[in-house]
């Protein structure tokens, strides 16, 4: 009898184990916004996961086309009408983006400045492939800077808008990805998805957790390709965004020219190699990372204080790693002998 009881318990345990399925994880990669968007959904029925991915693909493609700064579409038409200086009816697909851009430009002291589209185009970054040089002539840069294009030049009255400065040309490359990620996460939450991560070229936002642990995130090394500089745990609702000079750039006569233009000088910002921020709102995190990168080691604290940023890490042009105390508690540096400089904003 004891032998039979033992055998029964063993069989029961085996049956119970076989019935316990591993958590379902569905992964899909999309090419949109000029980058790979990796979507991971956990504990979601495969049929539902496919349905969600199909809707996300549709939404991202719509946003990409609507917000594209130099290809035909609503944003391109908006730019053409802004140049006239007259009132026009704003396209509903771009108006919320522009309003958000005006507010984020204000709180970043215009270091995030989507109105400098003409300057970005002058540098050759209004194309799918990175330019090869040479850099634009100083005279051409100075002429655009002298016109001071800013988001505050745009006036909005209900559904109408106009620009008081014909030099304004909108390019939301430093915010659009974050806004798109926010909208995708909102959609997934509305469908009852409880655990997911949206990773858009290394910039990401998470829902829930990865099983019984937080989502583990790696931050790219700005100078050593393929290496991770640091890792951190991301919790429900966290957005982790990094601006770096390693994504779109070209080398001309031994000098690196990248796509993050300092609106104050008209040239690529040259004091940082990457800036990482953690916030709940992905669009704000996207713009904040750009502003911190442009501000550099001498000015990032002003931006961090104004935006109430707790979690900031900046790598300067000399490889120094600067971070806030709150970030230092959450982040683990990997494969580096450098000790971080910890500074309050």
C-alpha positions in Angstrom: 0.0 0.0 0.0 2.7 2.6 0.8 4.4 1.7 -2.5 1.1 2.3 -4.4 0.6 5.6 -2.6 4.1 6.7 -3.5 3.6 5.8 -7.1 0.3 7.7 -7.2 1.9 10.8 -5.8 4.7 10.7 -8.3 2.3 10.3 -11.2 0.2 13.2 -9.9 3.2 15.5 -9.7 4.2 14.5 -13.3 0.7 15.2 -14.6 0.5 18.5 -12.8 3.9 19.5 -14.2 2.9 18.6 -17.7 -0.3 20.7 -17.4 1.6 23.8 -16.3 2.6 25.5 -19.5 5.5 28.0 -19.8 4.3 31.6 -20.1 3.4 32.3 -23.7 5.7 34.9 -25.2 5.1 36.4 -28.6 7.8 38.5 -30.4 7.6 40.5 -33.6 10.0 43.0 -35.3 8.7 45.8 -37.5 10.7 48.2 -39.6 9.2 51.7 -39.1 10.4 55.2 -38.2 13.7 54.3 -39.8 14.5 51.7 -37.1 13.6 48.2 -36.0 10.7 48.2 -33.5 10.8 45.0 -31.4 7.6 44.0 -29.7 7.4 41.4 -27.0 4.1 40.3 -25.5 3.9 37.9 -22.6 1.1 35.7 -21.4 -1.0 36.6 -24.5 -2.9 34.1 -26.6 -1.0 33.7 -30.0 -4.1 34.6 -32.0 -4.7 37.7 -30.0 -1.1 38.6 -30.2 -1.2 38.5 -34.0 -4.2 40.7 -33.9 -2.5 43.2 -31.7 0.6 43.2 -33.8 -1.4 43.8 -37.0 -3.1 46.8 -35.4 0.3 48.1 -34.1 1.8 47.8 -37.5 -1.1 49.7 -39.1 -0.9 52.5 -36.5 2.9 52.9 -36.6 2.9 53.1 -40.4 0.1 55.7 -40.3 2.1 57.8 -37.7 5.3 57.4 -39.7 3.7 58.7 -42.9 1.7 61.4 -41.2 4.7 62.8 -39.2 7.4 62.4 -41.8 9.2 65.7 -42.2 10.3 65.6 -45.8 8.2 63.0 -47.7 4.7 63.8 -49.0 2.1 63.7 -46.2 0.3 65.8 -43.6 3.6 67.1 -41.9 5.1 67.9 -45.3 2.0 69.9 -46.3 2.0 71.6 -42.9 5.6 72.7 -43.4 4.7 74.2 -46.8 1.8 76.1 -45.4 3.8 77.4 -42.4 6.3 78.9 -44.8 3.5 81.1 -46.3 2.8 82.9 -42.9 -0.9 82.7 -43.4 -3.6 81.0 -41.4 -4.6 77.4 -42.4 -6.6 74.5 -41.0 -4.3 72.2 -39.1 -4.3 68.5 -40.0 -5.8 66.6 -37.0 -3.0 63.9 -37.3 -0.3 66.5 -36.7 -1.9 69.1 -34.6 -1.4 67.2 -31.3 2.2 66.5 -32.2 2.9 70.2 -32.8 1.2 71.3 -29.5 3.3 68.7 -27.6 6.4 70.0 -29.4 5.7 73.6 -28.4 5.5 72.6 -24.8 8.5 70.4 -24.8 10.6 73.0 -26.6 9.6 75.5 -23.9 10.6 73.3 -20.9 13.9 72.3 -22.5 15.0 76.0 -23.1 14.7 75.2 -26.9 17.5 72.7 -26.8 14.9 70.3 -28.1 13.8 72.4 -31.1 11.7 70.7 -33.8 11.5 74.0 -35.8 15.0 73.6 -37.2 14.0 71.2 -40.0 15.7 73.4 -42.6 19.0 73.2 -40.6 18.7 69.4 -40.4 18.1 69.3 -44.1 21.1 71.6 -44.8 23.3 69.0 -43.0 21.9 66.3 -45.3 20.0 64.3 -42.7 16.7 64.7 -44.5 17.2 61.4 -46.3 17.1 57.7 -45.5 20.8 57.2 -45.8 23.3 59.1 -43.8 25.1 61.8 -45.9 28.8 61.5 -46.7 29.8 65.1 -46.5 31.2 67.6 -46.8 29.5 69.6 -44.1 27.5 72.7 -45.2 29.2 76.0 -45.6 29.4 78.2 -42.5 27.7 81.0 -44.3 24.6 78.9 -45.1 24.4 77.8 -41.4 24.8 81.3 -40.1 22.0 82.5 -42.5 19.6 80.0 -41.0 20.6 80.7 -37.4 20.1 84.4 -38.0 16.4 83.7 -38.6 16.0 82.0 -35.2 13.3 79.4 -36.0 11.5 78.3 -32.8 8.3 76.5 -31.9 7.2 79.7 -30.2 6.9 81.2 -33.7 3.9 79.0 -34.3 0.5 80.4 -33.3 -2.5 78.1 -32.8 -6.1 79.2 -32.7 -8.4 76.2 -32.2 -7.9 74.2 -35.4 -6.1 77.0 -37.2 -2.4 77.7 -37.2 0.2 79.9 -38.7 3.9 80.7 -38.3 5.3 84.2 -37.7 8.6 83.0 -39.0 9.0 81.5 -42.6 12.2 79.8 -41.5 10.3 77.4 -39.4 10.3 73.8 -40.8 9.1 71.1 -38.5 11.1 67.9 -37.9 9.9 65.8 -34.9 12.7 63.2 -35.2 13.6 63.8 -31.6 10.1 63.2 -30.2 8.0 61.2 -32.8 9.4 57.8 -31.8 8.6 58.4 -28.1 5.1 59.6 -28.9 4.5 56.5 -31.1 5.7 54.2 -28.3 3.4 55.9 -25.9 0.4 55.3 -28.2 1.3 51.7 -28.8 1.6 51.0 -25.0 -1.8 52.8 -24.4 -3.3 50.5 -27.1 -1.9 47.4 -25.5 -3.1 48.4 -22.0 -6.6 49.0 -23.5 -6.6 45.4 -24.8 -5.8 44.0 -21.4 -2.1 43.2 -22.1 -0.4 43.1 -18.7 3.3 42.4 -19.6 5.0 43.8 -22.7 7.9 45.7 -24.0 8.2 48.0 -27.0 11.8 48.5 -28.1 12.3 51.1 -30.9 15.9 51.0 -31.8 17.0 50.8 -28.2 14.5 53.3 -26.9 11.7 51.5 -25.0 8.8 51.4 -22.7 7.5 48.5 -20.6 4.2 47.1 -19.2 4.3 44.9 -16.1 7.3 42.5 -15.7 9.2 39.7 -17.3 7.8 36.9 -15.3 8.9 37.1 -11.6 11.4 39.8 -12.3 11.5 43.3 -13.9 12.5 43.8 -17.5 16.3 43.9 -17.7 17.5 46.7 -20.1 20.9 47.2 -21.7 22.2 50.6 -22.6 24.5 50.7 -25.6 28.1 51.8 -25.3 28.5 55.0 -27.4 31.9 54.1 -28.7 32.3 50.4 -28.7 30.0 48.8 -31.2 28.1 45.8 -30.0 29.0 46.4 -26.3 26.7 47.3 -23.5 27.7 50.2 -21.3 25.2 49.6 -18.5 22.1 47.7 -17.5 19.1 48.5 -15.4 15.7 47.1 -14.3 12.7 48.7 -15.9 9.4 48.6 -14.0 5.8 49.0 -15.1 5.3 52.1 -17.2 9.0 53.0 -17.4 10.3 54.6 -20.5 14.1 54.4 -21.1 15.4 56.6 -23.9 18.9 57.4 -25.1 20.2 60.0 -27.5 23.6 59.2 -29.0 25.9 60.4 -31.7 26.4 56.8 -33.1 23.1 56.2 -34.9 23.3 58.6 -37.9 26.6 60.2 -38.7 29.4 60.5 -41.2 33.2 60.9 -41.0 34.7 63.7 -43.1 38.4 64.4 -43.0 38.7 62.6 -39.7 35.9 64.4 -38.0 32.5 62.9 -36.9 29.4 64.8 -37.9 26.1 63.4 -36.5 22.4 64.2 -36.7 21.8 65.8 -33.3 22.1 69.5 -34.2 22.7 72.1 -31.5 20.0 74.8 -32.3 22.3 77.5 -30.7 25.3 76.9 -33.0 23.9 75.2 -36.0 26.5 72.4 -35.7 26.2 68.9 -34.3 26.4 69.0 -30.5 30.0 68.0 -29.6 30.2 67.7 -25.8 28.4 64.4 -25.3 28.3 61.0 -26.8 25.1 59.7 -25.2 22.4 60.8 -22.7 19.9 58.4 -21.1 16.8 59.3 -19.1 14.0 57.3 -17.4 10.5 58.8 -17.3 7.0 57.5 -17.4 6.1 59.4 -20.5 8.1 58.2 -23.6 7.6 61.4 -25.7 9.0 63.5 -22.9 11.8 61.1 -22.3 12.7 61.2 -26.0 12.8 65.0 -26.1 14.6 65.2 -22.7 17.4 62.8 -23.9 18.0 65.1 -26.9 18.0 68.2 -24.8 20.4 66.7 -22.2 22.7 65.5 -25.0 22.8 69.0 -26.5 23.3 70.7 -23.1 26.3 68.5 -22.4 28.2 68.1 -19.1 28.2 71.9 -18.4 24.5 72.4 -18.9 22.5 69.2 -18.3 21.7 70.1 -14.7 19.7 73.1 -15.8 17.5 71.0 -18.0 17.2 68.2 -15.5 16.0 70.6 -12.8 13.6 72.4 -15.1 12.1 69.0 -16.3 12.2 67.5 -12.8 14.3 64.6 -14.0 15.5 62.1 -11.4 17.1 59.5 -13.6 19.8 60.8 -15.9 23.1 59.4 -17.2 25.4 61.4 -19.5 28.6 60.2 -21.2 30.7 63.2 -22.3 33.1 63.4 -25.2 36.0 62.3 -23.0 34.2 59.2 -21.9 33.3 60.5 -18.4 30.1 58.9 -17.1 27.9 61.4 -15.2 24.7 60.4 -13.4 22.2 61.5 -10.8 22.1 59.8 -7.4 18.8 58.2 -8.3 20.2 56.8 -11.5 23.3 55.5 -9.7 21.0 53.4 -7.5 19.3 51.8 -10.4 22.0 51.3 -13.0 24.9 48.8 -13.2 27.9 49.7 -15.3 29.3 46.8 -17.3 32.8 46.1 -18.6 34.3 49.5 -17.7 36.9 50.6 -15.2 35.5 54.2 -15.2 33.9 55.3 -12.0 30.8 57.4 -12.5 30.6 61.0 -11.4 27.5 61.3 -9.3 25.9 64.8 -9.2 22.6 66.2 -8.0 20.7 68.0 -10.8 
